[in-house]
């Protein structure tokens, strides 16, 4: 083998030529590059050469250990993904597949990662295949792709007789994802870089996770249209068991010029729920009736009818109590 060369680019080119001419030279090339001193600028190219040399020698596991230490970016993600795919074609396990899938998600989006995982399941045992898919779905949740994660979990549930273990993974994945989104929103709030749509999503997650104070903090820290602010705040305080405060906010919302039909509908439904909570079935009936008139009759007419019945019954009860009081006076 040729001795060390002073020019690193020339040396690397020489080693690659030697490897392409004779794969059996991989071991000697590894010795040469390991004994030489390389500049920081050449470190990535040297690592890739080590990976290619190990692959030439059929040492897939060692090649994977080597490539795990490479920091990927937009510039090298495609090349690293190609090397990882070659490694997996020689030898595969759960860690290799999920590591590659994470790289693909972070650099190219979930669709390519899903295709990759589906393509490379063959050869894994049933147990390892299931665990790989679970880990991949959890990772998709963590990377902010809950829809794609749910699709995988749905397929796992359909194929699994004992669904409890899958459901536990779904719950944990959602919790981790939700907490990460809340922390991220609160952090960005301090930087003043949270937009209205992001804030709304974060508030909805806070409400779902019973983090009502954080929901209010996010609402108060973001420049948001007043109608949307009032609606989201009402939703948060109602979830926190403060129906009277929610109704006061919804009264303020009614004074706004609301052009967004979705906000109007959501406000009416929320008003109906808040009114039910305090036993004001007349107001609940009116709110759900109006909601059903907005083209959602199949969803809310039943609620309106039920509340009307409760309203009539409560009014009848009050009348009976009044008559009883009057008879006592006489």
ChimeraX attribute file (.defattr): number of C-alpha atoms within 10 A of each C-alpha:
attribute: neighborCount
match mode: 1-to-1
recipient: residues
	/A:1	9
	/A:2	10
	/A:3	8
	/A:4	13
	/A:5	12
	/A:6	8
	/A:7	8
	/A:8	18
	/A:9	11
	/A:10	11
	/A:11	16
	/A:12	17
	/A:13	12
	/A:14	14
	/A:15	22
	/A:16	17
	/A:17	11
	/A:18	17
	/A:19	20
	/A:20	14
	/A:21	10
	/A:22	11
	/A:23	16
	/A:24	14
	/A:25	17
	/A:26	24
	/A:27	15
	/A:28	14
	/A:29	22
	/A:30	18
	/A:31	11
	/A:32	15
	/A:33	18
	/A:34	12
	/A:35	10
	/A:36	11
	/A:37	10
	/A:38	12
	/A:39	9
	/A:40	9
	/A:41	9
	/A:42	12
	/A:43	13
	/A:44	17
	/A:45	14
	/A:46	19
	/A:47	17
	/A:48	18
	/A:49	21
	/A:50	23
	/A:51	25
	/A:52	23
	/A:53	25
	/A:54	23
	/A:55	21
	/A:56	19
	/A:57	15
	/A:58	15
	/A:59	16
	/A:60	22
	/A:61	18
	/A:62	15
	/A:63	24
	/A:64	23
	/A:65	12
	/A:66	15
	/A:67	21
	/A:68	15
	/A:69	10
	/A:70	15
	/A:71	10
	/A:72	18
	/A:73	12
	/A:74	9
	/A:75	8
	/A:76	12
	/A:77	18
	/A:78	16
	/A:79	12
	/A:80	22
	/A:81	19
	/A:82	11
	/A:83	20
	/A:84	23
	/A:85	18
	/A:86	17
	/A:87	25
	/A:88	17
	/A:89	11
	/A:90	12
	/A:91	15
	/A:92	20
	/A:93	17
	/A:94	17
	/A:95	12
	/A:96	19
	/A:97	22
	/A:98	20
	/A:99	16
	/A:100	21
	/A:101	26
	/A:102	18
	/A:103	19
	/A:104	21
	/A:105	19
	/A:106	16
	/A:107	17
	/A:108	15
	/A:109	16
	/A:110	20
	/A:111	11
	/A:112	13
	/A:113	23
	/A:114	20
	/A:115	11
	/A:116	17
	/A:117	18
	/A:118	11
	/A:119	9
	/A:120	16
	/A:121	19
	/A:122	11
	/A:123	11
	/A:124	14
	/A:125	11
	/A:126	11
	/A:127	8
	/A:128	14
	/A:129	19
	/A:130	17
	/A:131	13
	/A:132	21
	/A:133	23
	/A:134	20
	/A:135	18
	/A:136	24
	/A:137	26
	/A:138	25
	/A:139	21
	/A:140	27
	/A:141	22
	/A:142	20
	/A:143	17
	/A:144	16
	/A:145	17
	/A:146	18
	/A:147	12
	/A:148	16
	/A:149	26
	/A:150	17
	/A:151	11
	/A:152	18
	/A:153	21
	/A:154	15
	/A:155	11
	/A:156	17
	/A:157	15
	/A:158	9
	/A:159	10
	/A:160	13
	/A:161	8
	/A:162	9
	/A:163	12
	/A:164	11
	/A:165	10
	/A:166	17
	/A:167	15
	/A:168	11
	/A:169	16
	/A:170	20
	/A:171	12
	/A:172	13
	/A:173	21
	/A:174	18
	/A:175	16
	/A:176	14
	/A:177	21
	/A:178	20
	/A:179	17
	/A:180	15
	/A:181	20
	/A:182	23
	/A:183	13
	/A:184	13
	/A:185	22
	/A:186	20
	/A:187	13
	/A:188	15
	/A:189	19
	/A:190	11
	/A:191	9
	/A:192	12
	/A:193	12
	/A:194	21
	/A:195	14
	/A:196	16
	/A:197	10
	/A:198	13
	/A:199	23
	/A:200	20
	/A:201	13
	/A:202	25
	/A:203	28
	/A:204	18
	/A:205	20
	/A:206	22
	/A:207	21
	/A:208	13
	/A:209	14
	/A:210	14
	/A:211	18
	/A:212	22
	/A:213	15
	/A:214	19
	/A:215	26
	/A:216	18
	/A:217	13
	/A:218	23
	/A:219	23
	/A:220	13
	/A:221	14
	/A:222	18
	/A:223	14
	/A:224	16
	/A:225	9
	/A:226	13
	/A:227	23
	/A:228	19
	/A:229	20
	/A:230	23
	/A:231	20
	/A:232	24
	/A:233	22
	/A:234	26
	/A:235	27
	/A:236	26
	/A:237	21
	/A:238	22
	/A:239	17
	/A:240	15
	/A:241	12
	/A:242	16
	/A:243	22
	/A:244	16
	/A:245	15
	/A:246	26
	/A:247	22
	/A:248	14
	/A:249	22
	/A:250	23
	/A:251	14
	/A:252	14
	/A:253	21
	/A:254	15
	/A:255	9
	/A:256	12
	/A:257	8
	/A:258	14
	/A:259	9
	/A:260	10
	/A:261	10
	/A:262	11
	/A:263	16
	/A:264	20
	/A:265	20
	/A:266	15
	/A:267	27
	/A:268	22
	/A:269	21
	/A:270	23
	/A:271	28
	/A:272	28
	/A:273	23
	/A:274	27
	/A:275	23
	/A:276	18
	/A:277	16
	/A:278	12
	/A:279	15
	/A:280	17
	/A:281	26
	/A:282	20
	/A:283	20
	/A:284	29
	/A:285	28
	/A:286	19
	/A:287	24
	/A:288	29
	/A:289	24
	/A:290	21
	/A:291	23
	/A:292	21
	/A:293	12
	/A:294	14
	/A:295	11
	/A:296	14
	/A:297	16
	/A:298	9
	/A:299	12
	/A:300	22
	/A:301	18
	/A:302	15
	/A:303	21
	/A:304	25
	/A:305	15
	/A:306	14
	/A:307	26
	/A:308	20
	/A:309	15
	/A:310	19
	/A:311	19
	/A:312	13
	/A:313	13
	/A:314	16
	/A:315	14
	/A:316	12
	/A:317	12
	/A:318	12
	/A:319	12
	/A:320	12
	/A:321	12
	/A:322	12
	/A:323	12
	/A:324	11
	/A:325	11
	/A:326	10
	/A:327	9
	/A:328	8
	/A:329	7
	/A:330	5
